Amino acid sequence: MLIGSLPDLRETPSGKDLIHIGRMEGKIEGEIEGEIKGKIERLLLVLNSRFGQLDPKLKERIEQISAIEQADRLLLRALEIASIDELTF
């Protein structure tokens, strides 16, 4: 049985380390999400510029991209294709 109160874990060295790690991971995740969002915005801009208003289902599918590599590949592909029908995921 414990006697007395436990220390606030946020004030212990281990607790501070865990908080720091969590913040760093959150920052990295936020940066990645921001990068993906920026690439998706550029992809949509290129597609709208080249092919006009996109089908809402296609736009929604593009907005759900969650991998930087896929967004990069589609953005490069969008510059090469002659028709929106050539865009493959």
Phi and psi restraints in degrees (range 20) as a CNS / XPLOR table:
assign (resid 1 and name C) (resid 2 and name N)
       (resid 2 and name CA) (resid 2 and name C) 1.0 -81.8 20.0 2
assign (resid 2 and name N) (resid 2 and name CA)
       (resid 2 and name C) (resid 3 and name N) 1.0 141.2 20.0 2
assign (resid 2 and name C) (resid 3 and name N)
       (resid 3 and name CA) (resid 3 and name C) 1.0 -114.5 20.0 2
assign (resid 3 and name N) (resid 3 and name CA)
       (resid 3 and name C) (resid 4 and name N) 1.0 131.6 20.0 2
assign (resid 3 and name C) (resid 4 and name N)
       (resid 4 and name CA) (resid 4 and name C) 1.0 84.8 20.0 2
assign (resid 4 and name N) (resid 4 and name CA)
       (resid 4 and name C) (resid 5 and name N) 1.0 -172.3 20.0 2
assign (resid 4 and name C) (resid 5 and name N)
       (resid 5 and name CA) (resid 5 and name C) 1.0 -104.6 20.0 2
assign (resid 5 and name N) (resid 5 and name CA)
       (resid 5 and name C) (resid 6 and name N) 1.0 154.9 20.0 2
assign (resid 5 and name C) (resid 6 and name N)
       (resid 6 and name CA) (resid 6 and name C) 1.0 -82.1 20.0 2
assign (resid 6 and name N) (resid 6 and name CA)
       (resid 6 and name C) (resid 7 and name N) 1.0 149.7 20.0 2
assign (resid 6 and name C) (resid 7 and name N)
       (resid 7 and name CA) (resid 7 and name C) 1.0 -69.6 20.0 2
assign (resid 7 and name N) (resid 7 and name CA)
       (resid 7 and name C) (resid 8 and name N) 1.0 155.7 20.0 2
assign (resid 7 and name C) (resid 8 and name N)
       (resid 8 and name CA) (resid 8 and name C) 1.0 -66.9 20.0 2
assign (resid 8 and name N) (resid 8 and name CA)
       (resid 8 and name C) (resid 9 and name N) 1.0 117.9 20.0 2
assign (resid 8 and name C) (resid 9 and name N)
       (resid 9 and name CA) (resid 9 and name C) 1.0 -60.7 20.0 2
assign (resid 9 and name N) (resid 9 and name CA)
       (resid 9 and name C) (resid 10 and name N) 1.0 -25.0 20.0 2
assign (resid 9 and name C) (resid 10 and name N)
       (resid 10 and name CA) (resid 10 and name C) 1.0 -68.1 20.0 2
assign (resid 10 and name N) (resid 10 and name CA)
       (resid 10 and name C) (resid 11 and name N) 1.0 -18.0 20.0 2
assign (resid 10 and name C) (resid 11 and name N)
       (resid 11 and name CA) (resid 11 and name C) 1.0 -98.0 20.0 2
assign (resid 11 and name N) (resid 11 and name CA)
       (resid 11 and name C) (resid 12 and name N) 1.0 -4.8 20.0 2
assign (resid 11 and name C) (resid 12 and name N)
       (resid 12 and name CA) (resid 12 and name C) 1.0 -86.5 20.0 2
assign (resid 12 and name N) (resid 12 and name CA)
       (resid 12 and name C) (resid 13 and name N) 1.0 155.7 20.0 2
assign (resid 12 and name C) (resid 13 and name N)
       (resid 13 and name CA) (resid 13 and name C) 1.0 -57.2 20.0 2
assign (resid 13 and name N) (resid 13 and name CA)
       (resid 13 and name C) (resid 14 and name N) 1.0 -42.3 20.0 2
assign (resid 13 and name C) (resid 14 and name N)
       (resid 14 and name CA) (resid 14 and name C) 1.0 -65.7 20.0 2
assign (resid 14 and name N) (resid 14 and name CA)
       (resid 14 and name C) (resid 15 and name N) 1.0 -41.7 20.0 2
assign (resid 14 and name C) (resid 15 and name N)
       (resid 15 and name CA) (resid 15 and name C) 1.0 -62.6 20.0 2
assign (resid 15 and name N) (resid 15 and name CA)
       (resid 15 and name C) (resid 16 and name N) 1.0 -42.2 20.0 2
assign (resid 15 and name C) (resid 16 and name N)
       (resid 16 and name CA) (resid 16 and name C) 1.0 -63.6 20.0 2
assign (resid 16 and name N) (resid 16 and name CA)
       (resid 16 and name C) (resid 17 and name N) 1.0 -40.0 20.0 2
assign (resid 16 and name C) (resid 17 and name N)
       (resid 17 and name CA) (resid 17 and name C) 1.0 -62.5 20.0 2
assign (resid 17 and name N) (resid 17 and name CA)
       (resid 17 and name C) (resid 18 and name N) 1.0 -44.7 20.0 2
assign (resid 17 and name C) (resid 18 and name N)
       (resid 18 and name CA) (resid 18 and name C) 1.0 -63.5 20.0 2
assign (resid 18 and name N) (resid 18 and name CA)
       (resid 18 and name C) (resid 19 and name N) 1.0 -40.8 20.0 2
assign (resid 18 and name C) (resid 19 and name N)
       (resid 19 and name CA) (resid 19 and name C) 1.0 -62.5 20.0 2
assign (resid 19 and name N) (resid 19 and name CA)
       (resid 19 and name C) (resid 20 and name N) 1.0 -43.6 20.0 2
assign (resid 19 and name C) (resid 20 and name N)
       (resid 20 and name CA) (resid 20 and name C) 1.0 -61.9 20.0 2
assign (resid 20 and name N) (resid 20 and name CA)
       (resid 20 and name C) (resid 21 and name N) 1.0 -44.6 20.0 2
assign (resid 20 and name C) (resid 21 and name N)
       (resid 21 and name CA) (resid 21 and name C) 1.0 -61.5 20.0 2
assign (resid 21 and name N) (resid 21 and name CA)
       (resid 21 and name C) (resid 22 and name N) 1.0 -44.7 20.0 2
assign (resid 21 and name C) (resid 22 and name N)
       (resid 22 and name CA) (resid 22 and name C) 1.0 -60.8 20.0 2
assign (resid 22 and name N) (resid 22 and name CA)
       (resid 22 and name C) (resid 23 and name N) 1.0 -41.7 20.0 2
assign (resid 22 and name C) (resid 23 and name N)
       (resid 23 and name CA) (resid 23 and name C) 1.0 -66.1 20.0 2
assign (resid 23 and name N) (resid 23 and name CA)
       (resid 23 and name C) (resid 24 and name N) 1.0 -41.8 20.0 2
assign (resid 23 and name C) (resid 24 and name N)
       (resid 24 and name CA) (resid 24 and name C) 1.0 -64.2 20.0 2
assign (resid 24 and name N) (resid 24 and name CA)
       (resid 24 and name C) (resid 25 and name N) 1.0 -43.5 20.0 2
assign (resid 24 and name C) (resid 25 and name N)
       (resid 25 and name CA) (resid 25 and name C) 1.0 -62.5 20.0 2
assign (resid 25 and name N) (resid 25 and name CA)
       (resid 25 and name C) (resid 26 and name N) 1.0 -41.8 20.0 2
assign (resid 25 and name C) (resid 26 and name N)
       (resid 26 and name CA) (resid 26 and name C) 1.0 -63.6 20.0 2
assign (resid 26 and name N) (resid 26 and name CA)
       (resid 26 and name C) (resid 27 and name N) 1.0 -39.6 20.0 2
assign (resid 26 and name C) (resid 27 and name N)
       (resid 27 and name CA) (resid 27 and name C) 1.0 -63.8 20.0 2
assign (resid 27 and name N) (resid 27 and name CA)
       (resid 27 and name C) (resid 28 and name N) 1.0 -44.6 20.0 2
assign (resid 27 and name C) (resid 28 and name N)
       (resid 28 and name CA) (resid 28 and name C) 1.0 -63.5 20.0 2
assign (resid 28 and name N) (resid 28 and name CA)
       (resid 28 and name C) (resid 29 and name N) 1.0 -44.8 20.0 2
assign (resid 28 and name C) (resid 29 and name N)
       (resid 29 and name CA) (resid 29 and name C) 1.0 -60.6 20.0 2
assign (resid 29 and name N) (resid 29 and name CA)
       (resid 29 and name C) (resid 30 and name N) 1.0 -41.0 20.0 2
assign (resid 29 and name C) (resid 30 and name N)
       (resid 30 and name CA) (resid 30 and name C) 1.0 -63.7 20.0 2
assign (resid 30 and name N) (resid 30 and name CA)
       (resid 30 and name C) (resid 31 and name N) 1.0 -40.4 20.0 2
assign (resid 30 and name C) (resid 31 and name N)
       (resid 31 and name CA) (resid 31 and name C) 1.0 -65.2 20.0 2
assign (resid 31 and name N) (resid 31 and name CA)
       (resid 31 and name C) (resid 32 and name N) 1.0 -41.3 20.0 2
assign (resid 31 and name C) (resid 32 and name N)
       (resid 32 and name CA) (resid 32 and name C) 1.0 -64.9 20.0 2
assign (resid 32 and name N) (resid 32 and name CA)
       (resid 32 and name C) (resid 33 and name N) 1.0 -45.1 20.0 2
assign (resid 32 and name C) (resid 33 and name N)
       (resid 33 and name CA) (resid 33 and name C) 1.0 -60.8 20.0 2
assign (resid 33 and name N) (resid 33 and name CA)
       (resid 33 and name C) (resid 34 and name N) 1.0 -40.1 20.0 2
assign (resid 33 and name C) (resid 34 and name N)
       (resid 34 and name CA) (resid 34 and name C) 1.0 -65.1 20.0 2
assign (resid 34 and name N) (resid 34 and name CA)
       (resid 34 and name C) (resid 35 and name N) 1.0 -39.2 20.0 2
assign (resid 34 and name C) (resid 35 and name N)
       (resid 35 and name CA) (resid 35 and name C) 1.0 -65.6 20.0 2
assign (resid 35 and name N) (resid 35 and name CA)
       (resid 35 and name C) (resid 36 and name N) 1.0 -43.8 20.0 2
assign (resid 35 and name C) (resid 36 and name N)
       (resid 36 and name CA) (resid 36 and name C) 1.0 -62.5 20.0 2
assign (resid 36 and name N) (resid 36 and name CA)
       (resid 36 and name C) (resid 37 and name N) 1.0 -44.9 20.0 2
assign (resid 36 and name C) (resid 37 and name N)
       (resid 37 and name CA) (resid 37 and name C) 1.0 -59.8 20.0 2
assign (resid 37 and name N) (resid 37 and name CA)
       (resid 37 and name C) (resid 38 and name N) 1.0 -41.9 20.0 2
assign (resid 37 and name C) (resid 38 and name N)
       (resid 38 and name CA) (resid 38 and name C) 1.0 -63.3 20.0 2
assign (resid 38 and name N) (resid 38 and name CA)
       (resid 38 and name C) (resid 39 and name N) 1.0 -41.8 20.0 2
assign (resid 38 and name C) (resid 39 and name N)
       (resid 39 and name CA) (resid 39 and name C) 1.0 -66.0 20.0 2
assign (resid 39 and name N) (resid 39 and name CA)
       (resid 39 and name C) (resid 40 and name N) 1.0 -39.5 20.0 2
assign (resid 39 and name C) (resid 40 and name N)
       (resid 40 and name CA) (resid 40 and name C) 1.0 -64.7 20.0 2
assign (resid 40 and name N) (resid 40 and name CA)
       (resid 40 and name C) (resid 41 and name N) 1.0 -41.2 20.0 2
assign (resid 40 and name C) (resid 41 and name N)
       (resid 41 and name CA) (resid 41 and name C) 1.0 -61.7 20.0 2
assign (resid 41 and name N) (resid 41 and name CA)
       (resid 41 and name C) (resid 42 and name N) 1.0 -42.1 20.0 2
assign (resid 41 and name C) (resid 42 and name N)
       (resid 42 and name CA) (resid 42 and name C) 1.0 -66.9 20.0 2
assign (resid 42 and name N) (resid 42 and name CA)
       (resid 42 and name C) (resid 43 and name N) 1.0 -39.9 20.0 2
assign (resid 42 and name C) (resid 43 and name N)
       (resid 43 and name CA) (resid 43 and name C) 1.0 -60.2 20.0 2
assign (resid 43 and name N) (resid 43 and name CA)
       (resid 43 and name C) (resid 44 and name N) 1.0 -47.4 20.0 2
assign (resid 43 and name C) (resid 44 and name N)
       (resid 44 and name CA) (resid 44 and name C) 1.0 -63.2 20.0 2
assign (resid 44 and name N) (resid 44 and name CA)
       (resid 44 and name C) (resid 45 and name N) 1.0 -38.3 20.0 2
assign (resid 44 and name C) (resid 45 and name N)
       (resid 45 and name CA) (resid 45 and name C) 1.0 -62.5 20.0 2
assign (resid 45 and name N) (resid 45 and name CA)
       (resid 45 and name C) (resid 46 and name N) 1.0 -45.9 20.0 2
assign (resid 45 and name C) (resid 46 and name N)
       (resid 46 and name CA) (resid 46 and name C) 1.0 -62.9 20.0 2
assign (resid 46 and name N) (resid 46 and name CA)
       (resid 46 and name C) (resid 47 and name N) 1.0 -47.6 20.0 2
assign (resid 46 and name C) (resid 47 and name N)
       (resid 47 and name CA) (resid 47 and name C) 1.0 -63.8 20.0 2
assign (resid 47 and name N) (resid 47 and name CA)
       (resid 47 and name C) (resid 48 and name N) 1.0 -43.8 20.0 2
assign (resid 47 and name C) (resid 48 and name N)
       (resid 48 and name CA) (resid 48 and name C) 1.0 -64.1 20.0 2
assign (resid 48 and name N) (resid 48 and name CA)
       (resid 48 and name C) (resid 49 and name N) 1.0 -38.2 20.0 2
assign (resid 48 and name C) (resid 49 and name N)
       (resid 49 and name CA) (resid 49 and name C) 1.0 -67.2 20.0 2
assign (resid 49 and name N) (resid 49 and name CA)
       (resid 49 and name C) (resid 50 and name N) 1.0 -40.8 20.0 2
assign (resid 49 and name C) (resid 50 and name N)
       (resid 50 and name CA) (resid 50 and name C) 1.0 -81.5 20.0 2
assign (resid 50 and name N) (resid 50 and name CA)
       (resid 50 and name C) (resid 51 and name N) 1.0 -36.7 20.0 2
assign (resid 50 and name C) (resid 51 and name N)
       (resid 51 and name CA) (resid 51 and name C) 1.0 -123.2 20.0 2
assign (resid 51 and name N) (resid 51 and name CA)
       (resid 51 and name C) (resid 52 and name N) 1.0 4.8 20.0 2
assign (resid 51 and name C) (resid 52 and name N)
       (resid 52 and name CA) (resid 52 and name C) 1.0 79.4 20.0 2
assign (resid 52 and name N) (resid 52 and name CA)
       (resid 52 and name C) (resid 53 and name N) 1.0 -168.1 20.0 2
assign (resid 52 and name C) (resid 53 and name N)
       (resid 53 and name CA) (resid 53 and name C) 1.0 -53.8 20.0 2
assign (resid 53 and name N) (resid 53 and name CA)
       (resid 53 and name C) (resid 54 and name N) 1.0 128.0 20.0 2
assign (resid 53 and name C) (resid 54 and name N)
       (resid 54 and name CA) (resid 54 and name C) 1.0 -83.8 20.0 2
assign (resid 54 and name N) (resid 54 and name CA)
       (resid 54 and name C) (resid 55 and name N) 1.0 152.6 20.0 2
assign (resid 54 and name C) (resid 55 and name N)
       (resid 55 and name CA) (resid 55 and name C) 1.0 -59.9 20.0 2
assign (resid 55 and name N) (resid 55 and name CA)
       (resid 55 and name C) (resid 56 and name N) 1.0 133.7 20.0 2
assign (resid 55 and name C) (resid 56 and name N)
       (resid 56 and name CA) (resid 56 and name C) 1.0 -55.7 20.0 2
assign (resid 56 and name N) (resid 56 and name CA)
       (resid 56 and name C) (resid 57 and name N) 1.0 -34.4 20.0 2
assign (resid 56 and name C) (resid 57 and name N)
       (resid 57 and name CA) (resid 57 and name C) 1.0 -67.8 20.0 2
assign (resid 57 and name N) (resid 57 and name CA)
       (resid 57 and name C) (resid 58 and name N) 1.0 -39.9 20.0 2
assign (resid 57 and name C) (resid 58 and name N)
       (resid 58 and name CA) (resid 58 and name C) 1.0 -66.0 20.0 2
assign (resid 58 and name N) (resid 58 and name CA)
       (resid 58 and name C) (resid 59 and name N) 1.0 -44.4 20.0 2
assign (resid 58 and name C) (resid 59 and name N)
       (resid 59 and name CA) (resid 59 and name C) 1.0 -59.5 20.0 2
assign (resid 59 and name N) (resid 59 and name CA)
       (resid 59 and name C) (resid 60 and name N) 1.0 -44.4 20.0 2
assign (resid 59 and name C) (resid 60 and name N)
       (resid 60 and name CA) (resid 60 and name C) 1.0 -62.7 20.0 2
assign (resid 60 and name N) (resid 60 and name CA)
       (resid 60 and name C) (resid 61 and name N) 1.0 -41.4 20.0 2
assign (resid 60 and name C) (resid 61 and name N)
       (resid 61 and name CA) (resid 61 and name C) 1.0 -63.8 20.0 2
assign (resid 61 and name N) (resid 61 and name CA)
       (resid 61 and name C) (resid 62 and name N) 1.0 -41.3 20.0 2
assign (resid 61 and name C) (resid 62 and name N)
       (resid 62 and name CA) (resid 62 and name C) 1.0 -64.0 20.0 2
assign (resid 62 and name N) (resid 62 and name CA)
       (resid 62 and name C) (resid 63 and name N) 1.0 -42.5 20.0 2
assign (resid 62 and name C) (resid 63 and name N)
       (resid 63 and name CA) (resid 63 and name C) 1.0 -66.4 20.0 2
assign (resid 63 and name N) (resid 63 and name CA)
       (resid 63 and name C) (resid 64 and name N) 1.0 -15.5 20.0 2
assign (resid 63 and name C) (resid 64 and name N)
       (resid 64 and name CA) (resid 64 and name C) 1.0 -91.1 20.0 2
assign (resid 64 and name N) (resid 64 and name CA)
       (resid 64 and name C) (resid 65 and name N) 1.0 0.4 20.0 2
assign (resid 64 and name C) (resid 65 and name N)
       (resid 65 and name CA) (resid 65 and name C) 1.0 -61.4 20.0 2
assign (resid 65 and name N) (resid 65 and name CA)
       (resid 65 and name C) (resid 66 and name N) 1.0 135.4 20.0 2
assign (resid 65 and name C) (resid 66 and name N)
       (resid 66 and name CA) (resid 66 and name C) 1.0 -126.4 20.0 2
assign (resid 66 and name N) (resid 66 and name CA)
       (resid 66 and name C) (resid 67 and name N) 1.0 4.9 20.0 2
assign (resid 66 and name C) (resid 67 and name N)
       (resid 67 and name CA) (resid 67 and name C) 1.0 -118.3 20.0 2
assign (resid 67 and name N) (resid 67 and name CA)
       (resid 67 and name C) (resid 68 and name N) 1.0 128.9 20.0 2
assign (resid 67 and name C) (resid 68 and name N)
       (resid 68 and name CA) (resid 68 and name C) 1.0 -57.9 20.0 2
assign (resid 68 and name N) (resid 68 and name CA)
       (resid 68 and name C) (resid 69 and name N) 1.0 -41.9 20.0 2
assign (resid 68 and name C) (resid 69 and name N)
       (resid 69 and name CA) (resid 69 and name C) 1.0 -61.0 20.0 2
assign (resid 69 and name N) (resid 69 and name CA)
       (resid 69 and name C) (resid 70 and name N) 1.0 -41.0 20.0 2
assign (resid 69 and name C) (resid 70 and name N)
       (resid 70 and name CA) (resid 70 and name C) 1.0 -67.3 20.0 2
assign (resid 70 and name N) (resid 70 and name CA)
       (resid 70 and name C) (resid 71 and name N) 1.0 -42.5 20.0 2
assign (resid 70 and name C) (resid 71 and name N)
       (resid 71 and name CA) (resid 71 and name C) 1.0 -62.6 20.0 2
assign (resid 71 and name N) (resid 71 and name CA)
       (resid 71 and name C) (resid 72 and name N) 1.0 -42.6 20.0 2
assign (resid 71 and name C) (resid 72 and name N)
       (resid 72 and name CA) (resid 72 and name C) 1.0 -60.4 20.0 2
assign (resid 72 and name N) (resid 72 and name CA)
       (resid 72 and name C) (resid 73 and name N) 1.0 -47.0 20.0 2
assign (resid 72 and name C) (resid 73 and name N)
       (resid 73 and name CA) (resid 73 and name C) 1.0 -61.7 20.0 2
assign (resid 73 and name N) (resid 73 and name CA)
       (resid 73 and name C) (resid 74 and name N) 1.0 -44.3 20.0 2
assign (resid 73 and name C) (resid 74 and name N)
       (resid 74 and name CA) (resid 74 and name C) 1.0 -67.9 20.0 2
assign (resid 74 and name N) (resid 74 and name CA)
       (resid 74 and name C) (resid 75 and name N) 1.0 -36.8 20.0 2
assign (resid 74 and name C) (resid 75 and name N)
       (resid 75 and name CA) (resid 75 and name C) 1.0 -64.0 20.0 2
assign (resid 75 and name N) (resid 75 and name CA)
       (resid 75 and name C) (resid 76 and name N) 1.0 -45.5 20.0 2
assign (resid 75 and name C) (resid 76 and name N)
       (resid 76 and name CA) (resid 76 and name C) 1.0 -63.6 20.0 2
assign (resid 76 and name N) (resid 76 and name CA)
       (resid 76 and name C) (resid 77 and name N) 1.0 -41.0 20.0 2
assign (resid 76 and name C) (resid 77 and name N)
       (resid 77 and name CA) (resid 77 and name C) 1.0 -63.0 20.0 2
assign (resid 77 and name N) (resid 77 and name CA)
       (resid 77 and name C) (resid 78 and name N) 1.0 -38.6 20.0 2
assign (resid 77 and name C) (resid 78 and name N)
       (resid 78 and name CA) (resid 78 and name C) 1.0 -61.2 20.0 2
assign (resid 78 and name N) (resid 78 and name CA)
       (resid 78 and name C) (resid 79 and name N) 1.0 -26.1 20.0 2
assign (resid 78 and name C) (resid 79 and name N)
       (resid 79 and name CA) (resid 79 and name C) 1.0 -80.2 20.0 2
assign (resid 79 and name N) (resid 79 and name CA)
       (resid 79 and name C) (resid 80 and name N) 1.0 -17.7 20.0 2
assign (resid 79 and name C) (resid 80 and name N)
       (resid 80 and name CA) (resid 80 and name C) 1.0 -100.7 20.0 2
assign (resid 80 and name N) (resid 80 and name CA)
       (resid 80 and name C) (resid 81 and name N) 1.0 -30.6 20.0 2
assign (resid 80 and name C) (resid 81 and name N)
       (resid 81 and name CA) (resid 81 and name C) 1.0 -72.7 20.0 2
assign (resid 81 and name N) (resid 81 and name CA)
       (resid 81 and name C) (resid 82 and name N) 1.0 152.9 20.0 2
assign (resid 81 and name C) (resid 82 and name N)
       (resid 82 and name CA) (resid 82 and name C) 1.0 -95.7 20.0 2
assign (resid 82 and name N) (resid 82 and name CA)
       (resid 82 and name C) (resid 83 and name N) 1.0 -18.8 20.0 2
assign (resid 82 and name C) (resid 83 and name N)
       (resid 83 and name CA) (resid 83 and name C) 1.0 -142.8 20.0 2
assign (resid 83 and name N) (resid 83 and name CA)
       (resid 83 and name C) (resid 84 and name N) 1.0 146.4 20.0 2
assign (resid 83 and name C) (resid 84 and name N)
       (resid 84 and name CA) (resid 84 and name C) 1.0 -60.8 20.0 2
assign (resid 84 and name N) (resid 84 and name CA)
       (resid 84 and name C) (resid 85 and name N) 1.0 -26.1 20.0 2
assign (resid 84 and name C) (resid 85 and name N)
       (resid 85 and name CA) (resid 85 and name C) 1.0 -65.2 20.0 2
assign (resid 85 and name N) (resid 85 and name CA)
       (resid 85 and name C) (resid 86 and name N) 1.0 -18.2 20.0 2
assign (resid 85 and name C) (resid 86 and name N)
       (resid 86 and name CA) (resid 86 and name C) 1.0 -81.9 20.0 2
assign (resid 86 and name N) (resid 86 and name CA)
       (resid 86 and name C) (resid 87 and name N) 1.0 -9.8 20.0 2
assign (resid 86 and name C) (resid 87 and name N)
       (resid 87 and name CA) (resid 87 and name C) 1.0 -75.8 20.0 2
assign (resid 87 and name N) (resid 87 and name CA)
       (resid 87 and name C) (resid 88 and name N) 1.0 115.5 20.0 2
assign (resid 87 and name C) (resid 88 and name N)
       (resid 88 and name CA) (resid 88 and name C) 1.0 -120.2 20.0 2
assign (resid 88 and name N) (resid 88 and name CA)
       (resid 88 and name C) (resid 89 and name N) 1.0 144.8 20.0 2
